[in-house]
Amino acid sequence: MLTVLVVAGCAARALPYPPTLSVPLPENEFGTFQLDVYDYSGLVLGGKSGDQTLGTFVPVDVIAMPESSELQITWTGGACSHRPFVEIRGTSGDLRLVVAPSPVEYSLAPVACPAIGIGSSATLSLAEPVSQESIRFTGQR
């Protein structure tokens, strides 16, 4: 019984630890979505979702808004990428981000996914302002 629970728990996520924060994203015809935030910097206070656009391509991007101590993250994920994630490390003067817009998600049953992009965004509130020059976006996983 314990093995079934462990396998079922691992099926939802490839990462072995819980996120610091999960930001609910808009639900659409492909289900519910959330952005998992793994904050190793200690700067993230909260988050809110932006809009989703079905069938469009939005490059992965991170925009600093130091006047409001926020980061806006945009990306395109797939219809079966229900839990994209971002890892944040460093300090407000040297912030490193890795964004995974379409991480591998495991399922016990085969799932057919349509080849459609879903453009999404989320805004993270920070404890300190961060300038655009302080961000090192290290890419995607």
ROSE-4610 file (N, C-alpha, C; in Angstrom, 1 decimal, always signed):
// ROSE-4610
residu = [M/M/M/L/L/L/T/T/T/V/V/V/L/L/L/V/V/V/V/V/V/A/A/A/G/G/G/C/C/C/A/A/A/A/A/A/R/R/R/A/A/A/L/L/L/P/P/P/Y/Y/Y/P/P/P/P/P/P/T/T/T/L/L/L/S/S/S/V/V/V/P/P/P/L/L/L/P/P/P/E/E/E/N/N/N/E/E/E/F/F/F/G/G/G/T/T/T/F/F/F/Q/Q/Q/L/L/L/D/D/D/V/V/V/Y/Y/Y/D/D/D/Y/Y/Y/S/S/S/G/G/G/L/L/L/V/V/V/L/L/L/G/G/G/G/G/G/K/K/K/S/S/S/G/G/G/D/D/D/Q/Q/Q/T/T/T/L/L/L/G/G/G/T/T/T/F/F/F/V/V/V/P/P/P/V/V/V/D/D/D/V/V/V/I/I/I/A/A/A/M/M/M/P/P/P/E/E/E/S/S/S/S/S/S/E/E/E/L/L/L/Q/Q/Q/I/I/I/T/T/T/W/W/W/T/T/T/G/G/G/G/G/G/A/A/A/C/C/C/S/S/S/H/H/H/R/R/R/P/P/P/F/F/F/V/V/V/E/E/E/I/I/I/R/R/R/G/G/G/T/T/T/S/S/S/G/G/G/D/D/D/L/L/L/R/R/R/L/L/L/V/V/V/V/V/V/A/A/A/P/P/P/S/S/S/P/P/P/V/V/V/E/E/E/Y/Y/Y/S/S/S/L/L/L/A/A/A/P/P/P/V/V/V/A/A/A/C/C/C/P/P/P/A/A/A/I/I/I/G/G/G/I/I/I/G/G/G/S/S/S/S/S/S/A/A/A/T/T/T/L/L/L/S/S/S/L/L/L/A/A/A/E/E/E/P/P/P/V/V/V/S/S/S/Q/Q/Q/E/E/E/S/S/S/I/I/I/R/R/R/F/F/F/T/T/T/G/G/G/Q/Q/Q/R/R/R]
num = [1/1/1/2/2/2/3/3/3/4/4/4/5/5/5/6/6/6/7/7/7/8/8/8/9/9/9/10/10/10/11/11/11/12/12/12/13/13/13/14/14/14/15/15/15/16/16/16/17/17/17/18/18/18/19/19/19/20/20/20/21/21/21/22/22/22/23/23/23/24/24/24/25/25/25/26/26/26/27/27/27/28/28/28/29/29/29/30/30/30/31/31/31/32/32/32/33/33/33/34/34/34/35/35/35/36/36/36/37/37/37/38/38/38/39/39/39/40/40/40/41/41/41/42/42/42/43/43/43/44/44/44/45/45/45/46/46/46/47/47/47/48/48/48/49/49/49/50/50/50/51/51/51/52/52/52/53/53/53/54/54/54/55/55/55/56/56/56/57/57/57/58/58/58/59/59/59/60/60/60/61/61/61/62/62/62/63/63/63/64/64/64/65/65/65/66/66/66/67/67/67/68/68/68/69/69/69/70/70/70/71/71/71/72/72/72/73/73/73/74/74/74/75/75/75/76/76/76/77/77/77/78/78/78/79/79/79/80/80/80/81/81/81/82/82/82/83/83/83/84/84/84/85/85/85/86/86/86/87/87/87/88/88/88/89/89/89/90/90/90/91/91/91/92/92/92/93/93/93/94/94/94/95/95/95/96/96/96/97/97/97/98/98/98/99/99/99/100/100/100/101/101/101/102/102/102/103/103/103/104/104/104/105/105/105/106/106/106/107/107/107/108/108/108/109/109/109/110/110/110/111/111/111/112/112/112/113/113/113/114/114/114/115/115/115/116/116/116/117/117/117/118/118/118/119/119/119/120/120/120/121/121/121/122/122/122/123/123/123/124/124/124/125/125/125/126/126/126/127/127/127/128/128/128/129/129/129/130/130/130/131/131/131/132/132/132/133/133/133/134/134/134/135/135/135/136/136/136/137/137/137/138/138/138/139/139/139/140/140/140/141/141/141]
x = [+0.8/+0.0/+0.9/+1.9/+2.8/+3.5/+3.9/+4.5/+3.6/+2.3/+1.3/+1.2/+1.2/+1.1/+2.4/+3.5/+4.8/+4.8/+4.5/+4.5/+3.4/+2.3/+1.2/+1.7/+2.4/+2.9/+4.0/+4.8/+5.9/+5.4/+4.2/+3.6/+3.3/+3.0/+2.5/+3.7/+4.9/+6.0/+7.3/+8.2/+9.6/+10.5/+10.2/+11.0/+10.7/+11.7/+11.5/+11.1/+10.9/+10.6/+9.5/+8.7/+7.6/+8.1/+7.3/+7.6/+7.5/+8.2/+8.1/+6.7/+6.2/+5.0/+4.4/+3.1/+2.4/+1.4/+1.5/+0.6/-0.4/-1.7/-2.7/-2.8/-2.9/-3.1/-4.5/-4.9/-6.3/-6.5/-7.7/-8.1/-8.6/-8.4/-8.9/-9.4/-9.7/-10.3/-9.4/-8.1/-7.1/-6.9/-7.6/-7.5/-7.0/-6.5/-6.0/-4.5/-3.9/-2.5/-2.0/-0.8/-0.1/+1.3/+1.9/+3.3/+3.9/+4.8/+5.5/+6.8/+7.0/+8.1/+9.0/+10.3/+11.3/+12.2/+12.0/+12.8/+13.9/+15.1/+16.3/+16.9/+16.3/+16.8/+16.2/+15.0/+14.3/+13.6/+13.6/+13.0/+11.5/+11.0/+9.6/+8.7/+7.7/+6.7/+5.3/+5.1/+3.8/+3.7/+2.6/+2.5/+1.0/+0.9/-0.5/-0.3/-1.4/-1.3/-1.7/-1.2/-1.6/-2.6/-2.7/-3.6/-3.0/-3.8/-3.4/-3.9/-3.1/-3.5/-3.3/-4.3/-4.2/-3.8/-2.9/-2.4/-1.4/-0.8/+0.2/+1.5/+2.6/+3.9/+4.4/+4.7/+5.3/+6.7/+7.7/+9.0/+9.2/+10.0/+10.3/+11.0/+10.5/+11.0/+10.8/+11.7/+11.6/+11.9/+10.9/+11.0/+11.0/+12.0/+12.1/+11.2/+10.5/+9.8/+10.2/+11.4/+11.9/+11.0/+10.3/+9.4/+8.4/+8.0/+6.9/+7.5/+8.8/+9.5/+8.8/+8.7/+8.0/+8.9/+8.6/+9.2/+8.0/+8.0/+6.9/+7.6/+7.1/+7.6/+6.6/+7.0/+6.1/+6.7/+5.9/+6.4/+5.3/+5.7/+4.7/+4.9/+3.8/+3.9/+2.9/+2.8/+2.0/+0.7/-0.3/-1.6/-1.4/-0.4/-0.2/+0.9/+1.3/+2.3/+1.5/+0.9/+0.1/+0.8/+2.1/+2.9/+4.3/+4.3/+5.6/+6.2/+7.5/+8.2/+9.3/+9.6/+10.8/+11.6/+12.9/+13.9/+14.5/+14.6/+15.2/+16.3/+17.5/+18.6/+19.4/+20.1/+20.9/+20.4/+20.8/+20.4/+19.7/+19.2/+18.6/+19.6/+20.9/+21.9/+22.4/+22.1/+22.5/+21.6/+20.5/+19.4/+19.4/+19.5/+19.6/+18.3/+17.7/+16.4/+16.6/+15.9/+15.7/+14.2/+13.7/+12.3/+12.1/+11.2/+10.8/+9.3/+9.1/+7.7/+7.0/+7.7/+7.0/+7.8/+7.8/+8.6/+7.9/+8.7/+8.2/+7.3/+6.1/+5.1/+4.8/+4.8/+4.6/+3.1/+2.6/+1.3/+1.2/+0.4/+0.3/-0.5/-1.3/-2.1/-1.6/-1.6/-1.2/-2.1/-1.6/-2.4/-2.0/-3.1/-2.9/-2.9/-1.9/-1.8/-1.9/-2.8/-2.8/-1.5/-1.0/+0.1/-0.3/-0.6/-1.0/-0.2/+0.3/+1.0/+0.0/+0.3/-0.5/+0.5/+0.3/+1.1/+0.5/+1.4/+1.0/+2.0/+1.5/+2.4/+2.0/+3.0/+2.8/+3.7/+3.2/+3.9/+4.3/+5.5/+6.0/+6.3/+5.8/+6.2/+7.4/+8.3/+9.6/+9.8/+10.6/+10.9/+11.8/+12.5/+13.4/+13.3/+13.5/+13.5/+14.7/+14.5/+15.5/+15.5/+16.7/+16.8/+17.0/+16.6/+16.8/+18.2/+19.1/+20.6/+21.0/+20.3/+20.7/+20.2/+19.4/+18.8/+19.7/+20.0/+20.6/+19.7/+19.1/+18.2/+19.0/+19.0/+19.9/+19.2/+18.1/+17.4/+16.3/+16.1/+14.9/+15.4/+14.6/+14.9/+13.9]
y = [-1.2/+0.0/+1.3/+1.3/+2.4/+2.6/+1.6/+1.7/+2.4/+2.0/+2.7/+4.2/+4.5/+6.0/+6.7/+6.1/+6.8/+7.0/+5.9/+6.0/+7.0/+7.0/+8.0/+9.4/+9.6/+11.0/+11.4/+10.5/+10.8/+11.0/+10.5/+10.6/+12.1/+12.8/+14.2/+15.1/+14.8/+15.7/+15.0/+15.5/+14.9/+15.4/+16.5/+17.1/+16.4/+16.1/+15.4/+16.3/+17.5/+18.4/+19.3/+19.8/+20.6/+22.0/+22.7/+24.1/+25.0/+26.1/+27.2/+27.9/+28.0/+28.7/+28.1/+27.9/+27.5/+28.6/+29.1/+30.2/+29.5/+29.5/+29.0/+29.8/+29.2/+29.8/+29.6/+30.3/+30.2/+28.7/+28.2/+26.9/+27.1/+26.1/+26.1/+24.7/+24.5/+23.3/+22.1/+22.3/+21.2/+20.9/+21.7/+21.4/+22.5/+22.2/+23.2/+23.3/+24.4/+24.7/+25.5/+25.3/+26.2/+26.3/+27.4/+27.7/+27.3/+26.4/+26.0/+26.9/+27.5/+28.4/+27.7/+27.5/+27.0/+28.1/+28.8/+30.0/+29.7/+29.7/+29.5/+30.8/+31.9/+33.2/+33.8/+33.4/+34.0/+35.3/+35.6/+36.9/+36.9/+35.7/+35.7/+35.7/+36.6/+36.8/+36.2/+36.3/+35.8/+35.9/+35.5/+35.5/+35.6/+36.1/+36.1/+35.7/+35.1/+34.7/+35.9/+35.7/+36.6/+35.9/+36.4/+35.8/+34.6/+33.7/+32.6/+32.9/+32.5/+32.6/+31.3/+30.7/+29.4/+29.5/+28.6/+28.6/+29.6/+30.3/+31.3/+30.9/+31.6/+31.3/+32.6/+32.4/+33.5/+33.0/+33.7/+33.3/+33.3/+32.5/+32.6/+33.9/+34.6/+35.9/+36.3/+37.1/+37.5/+39.0/+39.8/+41.2/+41.7/+42.5/+43.0/+44.3/+44.5/+45.7/+46.3/+46.9/+47.3/+48.3/+49.1/+50.1/+49.5/+48.3/+47.6/+46.3/+46.1/+44.9/+43.6/+43.5/+42.4/+41.9/+40.6/+40.0/+39.4/+39.7/+39.1/+38.1/+36.9/+35.7/+35.3/+35.2/+34.8/+33.5/+32.6/+31.4/+30.8/+29.8/+29.0/+27.6/+27.0/+25.6/+24.8/+23.5/+22.6/+22.4/+21.7/+21.4/+20.4/+19.6/+18.7/+19.2/+20.4/+20.9/+21.7/+20.9/+21.5/+22.2/+21.8/+22.4/+22.9/+24.0/+24.5/+25.0/+25.2/+25.7/+26.7/+27.5/+28.4/+28.2/+28.1/+28.0/+29.4/+29.9/+31.3/+31.1/+31.6/+31.5/+32.9/+33.1/+34.3/+35.4/+36.6/+37.8/+38.8/+39.9/+40.9/+41.6/+41.5/+42.1/+41.1/+39.8/+38.8/+37.6/+37.8/+36.8/+35.9/+34.6/+33.6/+32.8/+32.7/+32.0/+30.9/+29.8/+28.7/+28.5/+28.6/+28.4/+27.1/+26.3/+25.0/+25.2/+25.7/+25.9/+24.6/+23.5/+22.2/+21.1/+21.0/+19.9/+18.6/+17.5/+16.2/+15.9/+15.5/+15.1/+13.7/+12.9/+11.5/+11.2/+10.1/+9.7/+8.2/+7.6/+6.1/+5.6/+6.5/+6.1/+6.9/+6.4/+7.2/+8.4/+9.5/+10.7/+11.3/+11.5/+12.1/+13.6/+14.3/+15.7/+16.4/+17.3/+18.0/+18.9/+19.1/+20.0/+21.4/+22.0/+23.4/+24.1/+25.3/+26.1/+26.9/+27.0/+27.9/+28.9/+30.2/+31.3/+31.7/+31.8/+32.1/+33.1/+33.7/+34.6/+34.6/+35.0/+35.1/+36.3/+37.0/+38.0/+37.6/+37.7/+37.3/+38.6/+38.7/+39.9/+39.5/+40.4/+40.2/+41.1/+40.6/+41.3/+42.6/+42.6/+43.7/+43.9/+45.2/+45.4/+44.8/+44.4/+43.7/+44.5/+44.9/+45.5/+44.5/+44.9/+44.0/+43.5/+44.4/+44.1/+43.1/+42.9/+41.9/+40.5/+40.4/+39.0/+38.3/+37.1/+36.2/+35.0/+35.1/+34.0/+32.9/+31.8/+30.7/+29.8/+30.1/+29.2/+28.3/+27.3/+26.4/+25.0/+24.2/+22.8/+22.0]
z = [+0.0/+0.0/+0.0/+0.8/+0.9/-0.4/-1.1/-2.4/-3.4/-3.4/-4.3/-4.0/-2.8/-2.4/-2.8/-2.7/-3.1/-4.6/-5.3/-6.8/-7.2/-6.6/-7.0/-6.7/-5.6/-5.3/-6.2/-6.6/-7.5/-8.9/-9.2/-10.6/-10.9/-9.9/-10.1/-10.3/-9.9/-9.9/-10.0/-10.7/-10.9/-9.8/-9.1/-8.1/-6.8/-6.0/-4.7/-3.5/-3.7/-2.5/-2.8/-1.8/-2.1/-2.5/-3.3/-3.7/-2.5/-2.6/-1.6/-1.7/-3.0/-3.3/-4.5/-4.6/-5.8/-6.1/-7.4/-7.8/-8.8/-8.4/-9.3/-10.5/-11.7/-13.0/-13.5/-14.5/-14.9/-15.4/-15.1/-15.6/-17.1/-17.9/-19.2/-19.6/-20.9/-21.3/-21.1/-20.8/-20.6/-19.1/-18.3/-16.8/-16.0/-14.8/-13.9/-14.0/-13.8/-13.9/-12.7/-12.3/-11.3/-11.6/-11.2/-11.3/-9.9/-9.9/-8.7/-8.6/-7.4/-7.2/-6.2/-6.5/-5.6/-5.3/-4.2/-3.8/-2.8/-3.3/-2.5/-2.1/-2.5/-2.2/-1.0/-0.6/+0.5/+0.2/-1.1/-1.5/-1.8/-2.2/-2.7/-1.6/-1.6/-0.6/-1.0/-2.3/-2.8/-4.4/-4.9/-6.4/-6.8/-8.0/-8.6/-10.1/-10.7/-12.1/-13.0/-14.2/-15.3/-16.2/-17.4/-18.3/-19.0/-19.6/-20.4/-21.8/-22.8/-24.2/-24.9/-25.4/-26.0/-27.5/-27.9/-29.3/-29.7/-28.7/-29.1/-28.5/-29.0/-28.5/-27.8/-26.5/-25.7/-25.3/-25.7/-25.2/-23.7/-23.1/-21.7/-21.4/-20.5/-20.2/-18.8/-18.2/-16.8/-16.9/-16.3/-16.3/-14.9/-14.5/-13.1/-13.1/-12.0/-11.8/-10.4/-10.3/-9.0/-8.3/-9.0/-8.4/-7.5/-7.8/-7.0/-6.4/-6.5/-5.9/-6.4/-7.7/-8.4/-9.6/-9.9/-11.1/-11.9/-13.2/-14.1/-14.9/-14.9/-15.6/-16.7/-17.9/-19.0/-19.7/-20.2/-20.8/-21.6/-22.5/-23.2/-22.7/-22.3/-21.9/-22.8/-22.6/-23.3/-22.6/-23.3/-22.8/-21.6/-21.6/-20.4/-19.5/-19.6/-18.6/-17.5/-16.6/-15.6/-14.5/-14.3/-13.2/-13.6/-14.4/-14.8/-13.5/-13.5/-12.3/-12.6/-11.6/-11.6/-10.3/-10.5/-9.4/-9.3/-8.1/-7.9/-6.8/-7.2/-6.3/-6.3/-5.2/-5.1/-4.2/-4.5/-3.8/-4.7/-4.1/-4.9/-5.8/-5.5/-6.4/-7.4/-7.3/-8.2/-8.2/-8.9/-8.9/-10.1/-9.8/-10.9/-11.0/-12.2/-12.4/-13.4/-13.2/-14.2/-14.3/-15.5/-15.7/-16.5/-16.0/-16.7/-17.1/-18.4/-18.8/-19.1/-19.5/-19.8/-19.2/-17.9/-17.3/-17.5/-17.4/-17.6/-16.4/-16.7/-15.6/-15.8/-14.8/-14.8/-14.5/-15.2/-14.9/-15.0/-14.2/-14.2/-15.4/-16.0/-17.2/-18.3/-19.6/-20.7/-20.9/-21.3/-21.5/-22.9/-23.7/-25.0/-24.9/-25.4/-25.3/-26.7/-26.9/-28.1/-28.2/-29.4/-29.7/-29.7/-28.6/-28.5/-27.4/-27.7/-26.8/-25.9/-24.7/-23.8/-23.2/-23.6/-23.1/-21.7/-20.7/-19.4/-18.8/-17.7/-16.9/-15.5/-14.7/-13.2/-12.7/-11.7/-11.1/-9.7/-9.3/-8.0/-7.2/-6.0/-5.1/-4.3/-4.2/-3.5/-2.3/-1.4/-0.1/-0.4/-1.5/-1.9/-3.4/-3.8/-5.2/-5.9/-7.2/-8.0/-9.3/-9.8/-11.1/-12.2/-13.4/-14.5/-14.7/-14.5/-14.6/-13.6/-12.5/-11.4/-11.7/-12.8/-13.1/-14.1/-13.7/-14.7/-14.9/-16.1/-16.5/-17.2/-16.5/-17.0/-17.9/-18.3/-19.3/-18.8/-19.5/-19.2/-18.9/-18.3/-18.0/-18.9]
